[in-house]
Amino acid sequence: MPERRTPVQITVDLAGLREVSASLRHQTKALKSDLAAAQLRMGWGARFCLALDCAEGRAARASASDVLAKHRRNAELQLQITEGLNNALDQIAKNYADADARAAARIYDVDAELNKAFAHLREAAKTEQPSPPRGMLP
């Protein structure tokens, strides 16, 4: 018999979510500048064994250049993923803030309608109550 999944209630701490997003954005900015600096320094690839033209030297240079290229691609991919995560966190925070605002507006509308209804009921109650006879205490 298949397992039945029970719905899980998710609560979102908007302040915490925004804090995590801001921290991640700061780290992403640092990663982006560090990646740019590394590409400037390492853009030429492996620069050793240039004076020694032998099979071992060429193989070592090719291997080191491959590692550097792979590292650069991995760093760029990590940067893209981090930026995507940042965008997702921002969208989640925006969606929940919008939902909270809509819920607050609905609560305000309900409260206003209730207050109107209570005001009408009070007015109706005042007009329907007969005044006490003269000379009698209420």
N, C-alpha and C positions, 0 to 999 in steps of 0.2 A: 504494500500500500504506500503510495507516495506521501512524502512528508508535507504537512501543511505549514506554510510559512505564516507566522503571525506578524501582523504589521508592527513596525517599530516606530515609535514616535521620536522624531529628531528635534532637538532644541538647538537653536543657534544663538550664540552670544555674539551680537554684532560688534561690540567693542573689541572683543578678543579677536574676531575675524579680521577686523580692520587693522588691528595691531600686527597680526601675523602677516597680513598682506603688505603693510608698510615695511616691515622688517625684510620680507622676501624681496620687495622692490629695491630696497637699499642694497641688499646683497647682490641682486641681479645687476644693478648699476656698477657695483665694484667689479663683478665678474666681467662685465662688458668692457670696462676700461682696462682690466688686467689682460683680457684676451687680445685687445687691440695692441697693447704694449708687447705682449709675447709675439704676436704676428710680426711686428716691426723688427724685433730682435732675431726671430727665428725664421723669417720669411725666405732667407736664402738657403734654408735646409742645412744639412750637416756640412761643416766646412773644415773637416780634418782630413788628414792623409792626402792633401791635394798635391804636395810636392812628391809624394811617393806613389807613383803610378803602378800599382800591382793589383792583382786579383783580390787579395785579402782587403786592401784599402778600399777598392771600389765596392766590394761586398759590404764592408762595414759602413761606408757612407750611404749606400743604398738602403741598408737596413735601418740606420738611424734616421734617414730622411723619411722612410715609410712610417716609422714610429711617430715622428713629429707631425706628419700629415694626418695620421690617425688620431693623434691627440688633438689636433686643431679641429678636425671634424667632430670628434666627441664633445669638445668644449662648445662648439657652435650648436650642436644638438642639445646639449644641456641648457644652453642659454635660451634656445627656442622653447624647450619644455618649461623652463622656469617662467618665461614671459607668458606662455599659455596658461600656466597655473595661476600666475598673478591676475591675468584677465578673468579667469574663471572665478577666483576669489572675489574680485571686484564686482563681477556680475551677480554672484550669490548675495553679497552684501547689499547691492542695489535692489535686487528682487525682494529680499526680506524687508528692507527699509520701506520699499513701496507697498508691500503687503501690510506692514505695520501701519503705514499712513492710511491705507484704505480701511483697515480695521478700525483705526482711531476715528476716521471720518464716519464710518457706519455707527460706531458707538456714540459719537456726537449727535448724529442724526436721530438715533433711537432715543437718546436722552432728551433731545429737543422735542420730539414727538410726545414722549411721556410727560414732559413738563407742560406742553400745550394741553394735553388731555387732563392733567391734574388741575390746571388753571380753569378749564371749562367745568370740571366737576365741582370745584370750589364755588365758582360763580353760580352754577345750577343749585348747589346746596344753599347758598345765601338767599337766592330768590324764592326757593321753595319753603324756607322756614317761616312759619307765621310769626308775626311780632307778638310778644307777650301782651296779655291784656293790660290795660292801663291800671296803674296802681299796684300791680303785682310785681314782685321781685323775680328776676329771671332765675 
